[in-house]
């Protein structure tokens, strides 16, 4: 059984969209999406430097566009399940048929703007903790006033909070944590600091008519599969101020009998976690169109299983 997954913010790198725009019809699709959301995705995806694409309002639509573009390049895919990490959940919702591509891009544009505005209120950030025991790490973070915003499994937790709280963490690491690595994001996502963005998104989705997922949709909130489009969209809204439980998503993949995990562009982060947490599951990350043939072979072997 194949699961198709989409990465979250921080996976982007300068120029990563460039080779994908050479595929037939890709430039026209990206241009149409850009017109629909008022953001030049091709420019940022090919010419934007690291600082430009770190901007939350730019990074999030860019990631969803890249994910959808790379998935469409695979042709007809019949995964057994889909999931996305943080903003990747919007990509996953489109891949599951809950939202059409333009609606997904419109939503993520509003999400990025709302989260950027919320992040501007207080100087905040996120840092990945590598190693350690969650039973020790999580209480330690809470003692420092930080939120375990991403519980990713495979020995990785991401802390989020004010810059002062993150500085305190750097000086006082939890027992067993090997390293604390600052992430290339512009705010404390999935924490109370993002609460203002929730109200903006509630208004944005009020007129949506989401379809029910055509495949199993695994939610970041608790790792459970969600059966209705209405519930998927409600979770997308609340997700911005609640922790990501990717560890629970991977537990569900195991329960579902997943045998292969394919990560859409810009792939790498989630396949890395899966290699450590899901031994025996084949993984492949779509980084450039050169990966498409291997991805199609993986799909042929596992999608119908």
Backbone torsions as a table, in degrees:
resi	resn	phi	psi	omega
1	UNK	NA	135.3	-177.4
2	UNK	-102.0	135.5	169.7
3	UNK	-115.1	133.1	178.6
4	UNK	-102.6	124.0	-174.9
5	UNK	-125.3	155.3	-177.5
6	UNK	-127.6	131.3	-176.5
7	UNK	-75.6	167.8	179.7
8	UNK	-106.6	-170.9	-175.6
9	UNK	-62.8	141.0	-175.8
10	UNK	107.5	-16.9	179.8
11	UNK	-79.4	-16.7	-175.6
12	UNK	-74.0	146.9	174.6
13	UNK	-137.0	152.7	-178.6
14	UNK	-55.5	132.4	175.4
15	UNK	78.5	6.3	-172.7
16	UNK	-66.2	-21.1	-179.4
17	UNK	-83.5	-15.6	-171.2
18	UNK	-51.2	-54.9	-175.6
19	UNK	-67.2	-25.3	-178.8
20	UNK	-70.8	-27.0	-178.2
21	UNK	-73.8	-11.3	177.3
22	UNK	-82.2	-10.8	179.2
23	UNK	-71.3	149.4	-178.7
24	UNK	-55.5	127.0	176.6
25	UNK	79.1	-9.6	-174.4
26	UNK	-65.8	-45.1	-178.1
27	UNK	-62.0	-38.4	179.4
28	UNK	-66.8	-40.6	178.8
29	UNK	-63.3	-45.4	-179.0
30	UNK	-65.5	-37.5	177.6
31	UNK	-63.6	-40.7	179.0
32	UNK	-65.9	-42.8	177.1
33	UNK	-62.8	-40.9	-179.7
34	UNK	-60.8	-44.2	178.6
35	UNK	-63.0	-38.7	-176.6
36	UNK	-67.1	-32.8	-175.3
37	UNK	-110.5	-1.5	177.8
38	UNK	70.3	37.4	179.7
39	UNK	-145.1	128.9	-177.8
40	UNK	-80.5	88.5	-176.4
41	UNK	-64.4	-39.8	-179.6
42	UNK	-62.6	-42.3	179.2
43	UNK	-60.4	-51.5	-177.0
44	UNK	-68.5	-34.4	-178.4
45	UNK	-76.5	-14.8	-179.7
46	UNK	-116.5	-32.9	-174.4
47	UNK	-118.3	-13.5	-177.9
48	UNK	-66.3	134.1	177.3
49	UNK	-81.2	180.0	-174.0
50	UNK	-59.6	-39.4	179.9
51	UNK	-68.2	-40.6	-178.1
52	UNK	-63.6	-42.1	-177.1
53	UNK	-88.2	-0.5	171.6
54	UNK	-80.3	-23.9	177.7
55	UNK	-55.4	122.7	-176.1
56	UNK	-54.3	-41.6	-177.2
57	UNK	-67.7	-20.6	177.6
58	UNK	-96.4	-46.7	-173.7
59	UNK	-58.9	-43.9	-173.3
60	UNK	-66.3	-50.1	175.8
61	UNK	-61.9	-35.4	-179.4
62	UNK	-63.1	-41.9	179.4
63	UNK	-66.0	-43.3	179.6
64	UNK	-66.1	-42.3	178.7
65	UNK	-60.6	-44.4	-179.6
66	UNK	-64.5	-40.1	179.1
67	UNK	-63.5	-44.7	-179.5
68	UNK	-68.3	-39.0	-179.6
69	UNK	-65.0	-45.1	-178.7
70	UNK	-69.3	-36.5	178.2
71	UNK	-65.5	-40.3	-179.5
72	UNK	-66.6	-28.2	179.9
73	UNK	-69.7	-15.7	178.6
74	UNK	-75.6	-17.8	-173.8
75	UNK	86.2	-157.3	-179.7
76	UNK	-70.0	121.0	179.9
77	UNK	-123.0	136.5	178.4
78	UNK	-122.5	74.9	178.9
79	UNK	-71.1	157.8	174.7
80	UNK	-80.4	-22.3	-178.7
81	UNK	-157.2	159.4	173.0
82	UNK	-134.0	154.8	175.8
83	UNK	-161.0	157.9	176.4
84	UNK	-140.9	151.2	179.4
85	UNK	-94.6	118.5	179.2
86	UNK	57.3	-119.5	-178.3
87	UNK	-62.0	-20.8	175.7
88	UNK	-61.7	-17.7	176.3
89	UNK	-64.3	-29.0	177.5
90	UNK	-70.5	-40.4	173.7
91	UNK	-58.3	-46.7	-179.2
92	UNK	-61.7	-38.6	179.3
93	UNK	-62.4	-37.9	176.9
94	UNK	-70.3	-40.3	179.4
95	UNK	-64.6	-28.4	178.8
96	UNK	-87.2	0.1	178.5
97	UNK	82.4	8.0	179.7
98	UNK	-70.9	-41.5	178.7
99	UNK	-124.6	146.8	170.7
100	UNK	-78.0	166.8	-173.1
101	UNK	-59.1	-45.2	-177.2
102	UNK	-66.2	-39.9	177.3
103	UNK	-64.0	-40.6	178.1
104	UNK	-61.4	-43.7	179.3
105	UNK	-67.8	-37.6	177.8
106	UNK	-63.8	-43.0	179.3
107	UNK	-64.6	-45.1	-176.5
108	UNK	-69.4	-30.6	175.1
109	UNK	-63.4	-44.5	178.5
110	UNK	-67.0	-37.1	177.9
111	UNK	-61.6	-47.6	-178.6
112	UNK	-62.5	-43.1	178.9
113	UNK	-64.6	-43.4	-178.7
114	UNK	-66.2	-39.6	-179.9
115	UNK	-72.1	-35.0	176.0
116	UNK	-64.2	-40.4	178.3
117	UNK	-65.4	-42.0	178.4
118	UNK	-64.6	-38.2	-178.8
119	UNK	-68.4	-24.1	-177.8
120	UNK	-74.2	-14.6	-177.8
121	UNK	-68.0	-42.5	-178.5
122	UNK	-136.6	143.2	177.8
123	UNK	-73.1	112.4	-176.9
124	UNK	-134.8	170.8	178.5
125	UNK	-166.8	-170.7	-177.9
126	UNK	-140.2	151.6	178.2
127	UNK	-145.0	138.1	179.1
128	UNK	-89.3	133.8	175.4
129	UNK	-104.4	123.7	-176.7
130	UNK	-105.7	124.3	-178.5
131	UNK	90.5	179.4	178.7
132	UNK	93.0	169.2	-179.1
133	UNK	-105.0	123.2	-179.9
134	UNK	-53.1	-33.5	-179.8
135	UNK	-64.3	-24.5	176.9
136	UNK	-95.5	-42.1	-173.6
137	UNK	-67.2	-46.5	-174.3
138	UNK	-62.5	-47.8	176.4
139	UNK	-61.0	-34.4	178.9
140	UNK	-64.5	-43.7	178.0
141	UNK	-61.8	-44.7	-179.0
142	UNK	-64.1	-33.5	177.1
143	UNK	-63.2	-33.8	179.7
144	UNK	-84.5	-1.6	-178.5
145	UNK	87.6	6.3	-179.4
146	UNK	-90.4	159.0	177.0
147	UNK	-108.5	133.0	170.6
148	UNK	-74.3	82.6	-168.4
149	UNK	-72.1	-33.1	175.9
150	UNK	-129.0	115.0	172.4
151	UNK	-102.1	97.4	-166.2
152	UNK	-92.1	-10.2	-174.6
153	UNK	76.1	-179.0	178.8
154	UNK	54.4	34.0	176.5
155	UNK	75.1	24.9	-178.7
156	UNK	-131.4	127.1	172.7
157	UNK	-128.5	139.9	176.9
158	UNK	-108.1	124.0	178.1
159	UNK	-94.6	148.4	179.7
160	UNK	-140.7	144.6	178.7
161	UNK	169.1	-161.1	-179.9
162	UNK	-71.8	162.4	179.2
163	UNK	-63.8	-33.2	177.1
164	UNK	-65.5	-42.0	178.4
165	UNK	-65.4	-38.2	178.3
166	UNK	-68.5	-34.8	176.4
167	UNK	-65.5	-37.9	177.5
168	UNK	-64.5	-36.2	177.7
169	UNK	-65.4	-41.5	-179.3
170	UNK	-61.7	-31.9	-179.9
171	UNK	-87.0	-15.2	-175.1
172	UNK	-141.4	75.9	-178.2
173	UNK	-73.8	146.8	174.0
174	UNK	-62.7	151.2	178.2
175	UNK	-58.0	132.4	177.9
176	UNK	92.2	-14.7	179.0
177	UNK	-76.8	125.9	-177.5
178	UNK	-80.4	-43.4	-175.5
179	UNK	-146.1	153.5	171.0
180	UNK	-121.0	120.3	-173.5
181	UNK	-118.8	118.6	177.4
182	UNK	-64.4	138.2	-178.6
183	UNK	-98.0	153.9	-178.8
184	UNK	-85.5	63.7	176.3
185	UNK	-130.0	162.1	-171.0
186	UNK	-109.5	26.2	178.8
187	UNK	179.1	173.0	178.5
188	UNK	-89.8	79.3	-177.2
189	UNK	-71.2	152.8	178.4
190	UNK	63.4	35.8	176.5
191	UNK	-136.9	179.4	178.7
192	UNK	-60.4	-22.9	-179.8
193	UNK	-65.4	-18.4	-179.1
194	UNK	-96.8	5.3	-177.1
195	UNK	-53.9	-39.4	179.5
196	UNK	-60.3	-28.4	-178.9
197	UNK	-71.5	-24.8	-178.9
198	UNK	-62.0	-46.1	-180.0
199	UNK	-62.2	-38.5	178.2
200	UNK	-62.4	-43.3	-178.1
201	UNK	-72.4	-33.1	175.7
202	UNK	-58.2	-41.9	177.4
203	UNK	-68.4	-38.0	-176.8
204	UNK	-64.6	-34.4	-175.5
205	UNK	-94.9	-0.1	-174.7
206	UNK	-59.0	-30.8	-177.6
207	UNK	-97.9	3.6	-178.8
208	UNK	-69.5	149.7	171.2
209	UNK	-125.4	74.3	-174.8
210	UNK	-68.7	147.3	174.2
211	UNK	-89.9	160.1	175.8
212	UNK	-73.9	147.5	-178.9
213	UNK	-59.8	140.4	178.2
214	UNK	-87.5	-12.5	175.4
215	UNK	-135.8	171.5	178.4
216	UNK	-62.4	124.8	179.1
217	UNK	-107.5	116.0	-175.6
218	UNK	-98.5	122.6	-171.9
219	UNK	-92.2	140.1	174.9
220	UNK	-61.7	-27.2	-172.5
221	UNK	-59.7	-44.9	-175.1
222	UNK	-147.4	8.3	-179.5
223	UNK	76.6	5.1	-178.1
224	UNK	-87.1	155.6	173.1
225	UNK	-80.7	144.7	-176.2
226	UNK	-117.1	128.9	-170.1
227	UNK	-94.3	-20.0	-175.5
228	UNK	-119.4	147.3	178.1
229	UNK	-63.8	-35.3	179.4
230	UNK	-60.7	-42.7	179.4
231	UNK	-70.3	-37.8	176.4
232	UNK	-57.4	-49.2	-177.9
233	UNK	-64.8	-40.5	177.6
234	UNK	-60.3	-39.3	178.9
235	UNK	-70.8	-34.6	176.1
236	UNK	-60.9	-36.9	179.8
237	UNK	-69.9	-52.6	-177.1
238	UNK	-67.9	-24.1	-174.9
239	UNK	-58.2	-31.7	-172.9
240	UNK	-63.7	-24.5	-178.6
241	UNK	-113.2	12.1	179.9
242	UNK	-125.6	151.3	-177.8
243	UNK	-61.7	150.2	173.6
244	UNK	-90.1	125.1	178.3
245	UNK	-108.6	71.7	179.4
246	UNK	-68.4	-26.1	176.7
247	UNK	-60.1	-40.1	179.5
248	UNK	-72.6	-32.5	175.0
249	UNK	-61.0	-44.5	-179.2
250	UNK	-67.5	-32.9	174.2
251	UNK	-62.6	-39.1	178.3
252	UNK	-67.6	-39.7	176.5
253	UNK	-54.7	-44.1	-179.1
254	UNK	-63.6	-42.6	179.7
255	UNK	-65.2	-33.5	-179.9
256	UNK	-75.5	-13.0	-178.9
257	UNK	85.6	29.7	179.6
258	UNK	-63.5	132.4	178.7
259	UNK	-112.0	-14.8	179.1
260	UNK	-148.7	144.4	179.2
261	UNK	-125.9	124.3	-179.8
262	UNK	-117.3	121.7	-177.2
263	UNK	-103.9	124.5	-179.4
264	UNK	-73.7	167.2	-177.6
265	UNK	-61.7	140.4	-2.6
266	UNK	-88.5	93.4	-171.9
267	UNK	-70.4	160.8	176.4
268	UNK	144.0	-46.2	-175.9
269	UNK	-64.9	-50.3	-174.9
270	UNK	-75.6	-31.5	175.1
271	UNK	-66.8	-35.4	177.0
272	UNK	-61.8	-42.4	177.6
273	UNK	-65.9	-41.4	-177.9
274	UNK	-65.6	-35.7	179.9
275	UNK	-60.5	-33.1	-178.9
276	UNK	-87.5	-35.6	-173.1
277	UNK	-95.0	-21.4	-175.3
278	UNK	-126.1	66.8	-180.0
279	UNK	-60.5	138.7	-178.7
280	UNK	95.7	-16.9	176.5
281	UNK	-87.0	125.4	177.3
282	UNK	-71.9	141.8	-178.1
283	UNK	-131.0	150.0	175.4
284	UNK	-153.4	135.1	179.6
285	UNK	-110.9	130.6	174.2
286	UNK	-83.8	108.2	178.1
287	UNK	-106.9	-43.0	176.5
288	UNK	-137.5	168.5	177.1
289	UNK	-59.8	-17.8	176.6
290	UNK	-62.3	-19.0	-179.2
291	UNK	-86.7	-5.1	-172.2
292	UNK	-66.2	-39.9	-178.3
293	UNK	-63.8	-43.7	178.3
294	UNK	-64.5	-37.0	179.2
295	UNK	-66.3	-40.6	179.2
296	UNK	-65.3	-36.4	177.2
297	UNK	-66.2	-39.9	177.2
298	UNK	-62.7	-42.8	178.8
299	UNK	-61.9	-45.2	-178.6
300	UNK	-61.0	-33.1	-178.1
301	UNK	-80.0	-34.0	-169.0
302	UNK	-116.3	-21.5	-172.2
303	UNK	-65.3	-32.1	-177.4
304	UNK	-93.0	-2.7	-177.0
305	UNK	-75.2	NA	NA
